[in-house]
Amino acid sequence: MNVAVLFSGGKDSTMAVYAALKAGENVKYLLSVKSRNDESYMFHVPNIHVTDLLAEALEIPIMSIETDGIKEEELKDLKNAFKKLNELGIEAVYTGALYSVYQKSRIEKLGAETGLKIFSPYWHVDELEYMRNIVSLGFKIVISGVAAWGFDESWLGRIIDDETIDELVELNEKYKVDIAFEGGEAETLAIDGPIFKKKIEILKYKKEWHLDSGVFIIEDAVLKDKEFID
């Protein structure tokens, strides 16, 4: 089936690409929505500009659209993108939705209105198992933003590994931080993984910290060849 993936470059949308490919789908496009509003209810914002480079690393064409990111109004922009995908022969859209009913319900409504099937392969997944799986599969995920009790500036730019997940379990027990960040506690960016033909090398970045939250902003990055072992 010809499919597209709603793609922000974060861990969940990257895992949606992985799931689609694993299912044997023909992933024709990545759909990236670039919001001008940092407080968008629907769309990931930190480092969304890196999605073009990620698409090149994945060797999948990307369709990028812009939105003002106004609550509910931003759905009109997504609907127009869905219409265009349908016209291009896309039959379904994969998403990285885990538990957000707000996002999933709206995407499914737009899919029904534009003739596209919607698949969310990790819906209601066991979050701890899911995070462990991301690491065990070999994905390199950078924490690109934090906004919750228990996080400080040292988390920005950190690669998620098993030790990181252990700490997230502790934060969950202490502060009820969602292990997979479904409460908006953190944002992420994939820079490498088993489906990437090339990896992202970050050349320049900056950290911005404001009292109890912060972002890790990539200012310059390039693609690097990967060493494959037979």
C-alpha positions, -999 to 999 in steps of 0.1 A, spaced: 0 0 0 12 35 -8 15 54 25 28 86 40 40 92 76 32 122 96 68 131 105 83 155 130 117 139 134 109 129 169 111 94 183 74 85 178 71 96 142 104 79 134 92 47 149 60 51 128 83 51 97 100 20 111 66 3 116 54 11 82 85 -2 65 85 -33 87 49 -39 76 60 -39 40 43 -6 31 55 16 3 64 47 22 62 73 -6 63 105 15 70 120 49 46 148 58 62 175 80 41 203 94 61 233 105 42 255 130 50 291 135 35 288 170 56 272 197 24 263 216 8 243 189 -16 217 202 -10 193 173 25 196 160 60 191 173 81 224 171 117 221 184 141 214 155 113 208 130 137 224 104 159 193 106 132 171 90 144 179 55 179 165 64 163 135 81 142 128 50 175 128 30 190 104 55 160 81 52 159 85 14 122 92 15 107 123 -2 93 149 22 63 171 18 66 201 41 37 225 49 35 255 72 8 265 97 2 294 120 -4 267 147 -36 282 160 -57 257 179 -82 239 157 -74 263 128 -42 244 122 -62 214 112 -73 231 80 -37 231 69 -33 194 77 -65 186 58 -52 204 27 -20 183 29 -41 151 33 -61 161 2 -28 166 -18 -15 132 -6 -47 115 -17 -44 131 -51 -8 118 -53 -21 82 -48 -15 78 -11 -39 54 5 -30 57 42 -11 78 67 9 64 96 12 84 129 33 80 160 4 86 183 8 68 217 -19 81 240 -31 115 228 -67 112 220 -68 149 211 -43 144 183 -54 109 172 -91 117 170 -86 148 149 -62 130 125 -86 102 120 -114 126 114 -94 143 87 -84 110 72 -121 100 69 -129 133 53 -101 130 27 -103 93 19 -71 82 38 -68 54 62 -50 63 95 -27 38 113 -12 44 147 8 13 153 19 21 188 -14 32 202 -16 23 239 18 5 238 35 -3 271 56 28 274 86 13 292 88 -16 268 84 8 239 113 30 251 135 0 257 127 -12 222 137 21 207 171 17 223 176 -20 216 168 -14 179 197 10 176 179 43 173 198 74 185 173 98 200 183 132 213 163 150 240 156 184 224 133 200 250 122 194 286 93 210 306 86 191 338 96 186 374 128 166 377 144 178 345 172 204 344 195 218 317 217 187 317 190 167 300 191 189 269 210 172 241 212 139 259 210 106 240 183 83 253 199 50 264 190 24 290 205 45 318 184 74 307 153 52 308 162 40 343 162 77 354 129 83 337 114 54 357 127 71 389 112 105 377 79 87 370 78 73 405 88 106 421 71 133 399 47 112 377 68 121 346 55 101 317 82 77 306 75 83 269 68 120 274 31 118 264 23 145 289 45 170 270 74 165 295 100 164 267 106 166 230 130 144 210 148 142 177 161 110 159 196 113 145 203 77 135 188 43 135 184 10 115 162 26 88 186 56 82 208 53 52 230 81 66 233 95 101 230 131 114 261 148 128 253 179 149 280 206 142 265 235 161 238 238 187 226 261 215 207 255 247 180 279 259 169 275 295 140 294 311 135 288 349 120 253 346 121 244 309 144 245 280 152 236 244 182 221 226 183 239 192 204 225 163 219 254 144 240 233 119 241 196 110 253 174 82 248 139 69 275 114 75 281 80 59 274 50 81 297 20 86 278 -11 78 291 -45 91 282 -75 70 
